[in-house]
């Protein structure tokens, strides 16, 4: 990402609470000082300061007032979606799907371009940059940057794919972030596609997926986790590689070198047009994840899942019913992503928005306001 100017403790406190107010406002309903004060457990005077800051920056605006009887009318505020924009790109081995989204994550424009699996990195960067420039012409408000979601483990700090299940992938180890920074001269963020998808799914509904797993089936199989409100990355940015967990001892060989990996078994079942077996593989992955990390919601996304969503949802719900004992686990809700094929691209854009305006992993206390 771009360099961040130094900030003192008071700046960080203000940013945390500004983000908290924006998170409430992103839910879409008009908000008032008293309601925000109650929701965030701070004084109405503190909320007034926050709303003033956000209004001065164009992020929120007055929507009018309403009377609830005698006394001064209550002023209502709302987020200004068109005040900020971000570009998101879903990069796969065969295509590029790009979007530009407003501050609420609403998509304003889309682009899709086919790419060659072995396309050299300079050509790939040129295609990415061209798509980003095209999308940048759409929408109003400040453009914050470009997010890229791609398959496989990714170092989100360096913006470099860590490895690949296919040794022919030309961009393995390439500094995609730095190369795009040079081409576009704007902030760039690169991350694992499933983590981007989870951010995109939760951006417009803060708090709903604080303990959740998103399982993604595209050209491969992966997962992302948010636990206690924090995205889990792991010590080496490899958390969520559910596609390379073994679901069948001595099963099909996998490009990773093992046998019986979920991804290998799932893709083979799809190739054989055995939708029920593919759904059972996914169900096993989901049940294992739920038992391992104890989440209350599971979100399913990706083109392969959308194509067979009913049989997949049924198999997963049945596996959870069988595998979770009522006394030991609470209810686990299984949801299909609402973003369709835009999920990863929209998520990559929302990761840029979250970098600027999202809640910190640990909020400072109300007394610091």
Buried (B, 14 or more C-beta within 10 A) or exposed (E): BEEEEEEEEEEEBBBBBBBBBBBBBBBEEBBBBEBBBEBBEBEEEBBBBBBEBBBEEBBBEEBEEEEEEEEEEBBBBBBBBBBBBBBBBBBBBEEBBBBBBBBBBEBBBBBEBEBEEEBEBEEBBBBBBBBBEBBBEBBEBBBBBBBBBBBBBBBBEBBBBBBBBEEEBBBBEBBBBBBBBEBBEBBBBBBBBBBBBBBBBBBBBBEBBBBBBBBBBBBBBBBBBBBEBEBBBEEEBBBBBBBBBBBBEEBBEBBBEBBBBBBBBBBBBBEEEEBEBBBBBBBBBBBBBBBEBEBBBBBBBBBBBBEBBEBBBBBBBEBBEEBBEEEEBEEBEBBBBEBEBBBBBBBBBBBBBBBBBBBEEEBBEBEBB
